[in-house]
Amino acid sequence: GWLRKTLYFFGVICSLAFFVMLVYLGAIEVIDEIELNVSSESLDIPVWLYTIATPLFSALIIVRILQRTVEDIQKRIK
């Protein structure tokens, strides 16, 4: 019923908000690491090469959440 739909969309909104914040904060971290020229102690590799995974994969998860939500909406319409 309506409660299930409401809670479903509340969950979608919460998930999107979480991953949007991860993209934002992860991007800030990557920018800071690039500007500060931080590198790992053991391999002397720029740290941003590791931390860029957080905003990139968070963005992919956002896309997937939106895809699934659209699929679910289309299934209920048909």
C-alpha positions as a printed NumPy array, in Angstrom:
array([[  0.   ,   0.   ,   0.   ],
       [  0.86 ,   3.622,   0.406],
       [  3.066,   2.989,   3.462],
       [  5.262,   0.571,   1.544],
       [  5.648,   3.048,  -1.332],
       [  6.403,   5.883,   1.074],
       [  9.06 ,   3.872,   2.898],
       [ 10.531,   2.669,  -0.415],
       [ 10.999,   6.223,  -1.679],
       [ 12.265,   7.355,   1.723],
       [ 14.915,   4.624,   1.483],
       [ 15.821,   5.695,  -2.053],
       [ 16.151,   9.332,  -0.979],
       [ 18.296,   8.401,   2.038],
       [ 20.542,   6.21 ,  -0.117],
       [ 20.941,   8.916,  -2.739],
       [ 21.703,  11.535,  -0.091],
       [ 24.36 ,   9.291,   1.456],
       [ 26.144,   8.6  ,  -1.822],
       [ 25.861,  12.21 ,  -3.018],
       [ 27.649,  13.261,   0.173],
       [ 30.314,  10.589,  -0.439],
       [ 30.867,  11.94 ,  -3.952],
       [ 31.112,  15.498,  -2.651],
       [ 33.366,  14.808,   0.319],
       [ 35.446,  12.289,  -1.629],
       [ 36.018,  14.834,  -4.389],
       [ 37.137,  17.415,  -1.836],
       [ 39.574,  14.893,  -0.382],
       [ 40.987,  14.032,  -3.808],
       [ 41.4  ,  17.72 ,  -4.693],
       [ 43.176,  18.37 ,  -1.385],
       [ 45.529,  15.428,  -1.926],
       [ 46.362,  16.61 ,  -5.439],
       [ 46.979,  20.187,  -4.273],
       [ 49.112,  19.026,  -1.332],
       [ 50.997,  16.548,  -3.533],
       [ 50.562,  13.762,  -0.934],
       [ 52.193,  10.445,  -1.778],
       [ 52.286,   7.087,  -0.021],
       [ 55.357,   6.457,   2.103],
       [ 56.092,   2.928,   0.966],
       [ 55.551,   3.146,  -2.815],
       [ 55.775,   6.917,  -3.361],
       [ 52.549,   6.817,  -5.39 ],
       [ 50.154,   9.782,  -5.25 ],
       [ 47.496,   9.018,  -2.625],
       [ 44.726,  10.499,  -4.772],
       [ 45.058,   7.485,  -7.09 ],
       [ 43.68 ,   5.38 ,  -4.228],
       [ 41.111,   7.787,  -2.848],
       [ 39.57 ,   8.691,  -6.211],
       [ 37.769,   5.338,  -6.019],
       [ 35.406,   6.684,  -3.344],
       [ 33.75 ,   9.448,  -5.404],
       [ 33.874,   7.467,  -8.649],
       [ 32.257,   4.314,  -7.328],
       [ 29.778,   6.341,  -5.282],
       [ 28.687,   8.043,  -8.502],
       [ 28.242,   4.632, -10.126],
       [ 26.13 ,   3.493,  -7.192],
       [ 23.945,   6.604,  -7.595],
       [ 23.4  ,   5.688, -11.246],
       [ 22.487,   2.127, -10.276],
       [ 20.049,   3.263,  -7.565],
       [ 18.328,   5.528, -10.083],
       [ 18.206,   2.733, -12.686],
       [ 16.608,   0.334, -10.226],
       [ 14.118,   2.946,  -9.041],
       [ 13.035,   3.651, -12.621],
       [ 12.713,  -0.106, -13.253],
       [ 10.578,  -0.532, -10.135],
       [  8.34 ,   2.395, -11.099],
       [  7.882,   1.01 , -14.623],
       [  6.987,  -2.445, -13.299],
       [  4.247,  -0.97 , -11.09 ],
       [  2.822,   1.089, -13.962],
       [  2.475,  -1.893, -16.311]])
